[in-house]
């Protein structure tokens, strides 16, 4: 992977922290970001091929509370 690929997916991890990648087609539940372009999906089935760039690897996206919880806070 080039240095530019996935440049938009820096989630504040240190250099020594492990990032688990999942492949398109793997069953998954949660929020994920394409490791190539940073496109985000919320999914509760098999991970798709990225509709933006055609990438096939995903990483867990940053967790954020639902919009309703943020509005109440």
Secondary structure, DSSP 8 states (H G I E B T S, - for coil): --SSTTGGG--S--TT----EEETTSEEEEEEEETTT--EEEEEEE----TTT---EEEE------HHHHHH-
